[in-house]
């Protein structure tokens, strides 16, 4: 893997409060950063690109299978923006400063999203690359330019040599600089479990190996690199792709010798998930961090807390799927919900002198 040298500025919300558990020194002031991830569940516009081979784009048109109209599209945009506007807002007045997203059709839908009334004042900027995924969905990153600057990015394509017909989402690496600290964000959407979990597992292992190679390149350049790996992994925190190949541990003390820390493993073990399937919870949506973000030395950015955002309005209120995410479609019928995944985010803190 080619050596990578990027400088990353994680968008930070300049919000000052007393320590209250965030810093060691009495009356120390800290800044708080919110970094999140959200699967937007098939955020498609209503247009057809005649040069595109994307499978789903014909379904998301007024005459397509989903009868996808401008009214429905605008309602979907408004719903997604409402959720984004609330992420981290209970602690940071500007909300989430950096947000990885998945299941977006193209850059245009992200441009429409950031113009929504509830978030347009944040002036979110976009990092996006078209992926070769057959379904026609990509990953991307939104960031608040007041805090996230000097942004550079690169996209990595997952290839499986023995399966030349395989195409999936690229993995996106974004970098910048915060208070002189280099920070890196990797946004992923690993191959689905279509065809069965066991049969599809090798594809997610291959995705984990690609992700790990990116992490290794960053850590080889700088062993103390501050890395955020986020995405819809289509595997839970305890699965072999995450623990064995990405090398993400659920306890801070085990995040040594290049291993990463996954704060969402504890949620999963407590029965808290981000999506429901076959009457059980999965926690596919995760933000995993390098050990350089751990510890109590708040003179640099440090991890404080992880959150699964599962407010009541995001849940189905009745029926068989009561309590599960209130999605856009149910058995082919438009129900005007949000997403089939709950978003996740975490808070970072740093002393301000």
Secondary structure as UniProt FT lines:
FT   STRAND          13..17
FT   TURN            20..21
FT   TURN            26..27
FT   STRAND          29..43
FT   TURN            50..51
FT   HELIX           56..58
FT   TURN            62..63
FT   TURN            65..66
FT   HELIX           70..86
FT   TURN            87..91
FT   TURN            93..94
FT   STRAND          98..104
FT   HELIX           107..114
FT   TURN            117..119
FT   HELIX           120..122
FT   STRAND          124..128
FT   TURN            134..135
FT   STRAND          138..144
FT   TURN            145..147
FT   STRAND          149..156
FT   TURN            161..162
FT   TURN            164..165
FT   STRAND          171..178
FT   TURN            179..180
FT   STRAND          181..189
FT   TURN            194..195
FT   HELIX           197..221
FT   TURN            223..224
FT   STRAND          226..232
FT   TURN            237..238
FT   HELIX           241..245
FT   STRAND          248..249
FT   HELIX           252..254
FT   TURN            257..258
FT   STRAND          260..262
FT   TURN            263..264
FT   HELIX           265..269
FT   TURN            270..271
FT   STRAND          275..277
FT   TURN            278..279
FT   STRAND          280..282
FT   STRAND          285..290
FT   HELIX           291..293
FT   TURN            298..299
FT   STRAND          302..309
FT   HELIX           312..314
FT   TURN            320..323
FT   STRAND          329..330
FT   TURN            331..332
FT   STRAND          333..334
FT   STRAND          343..352
//
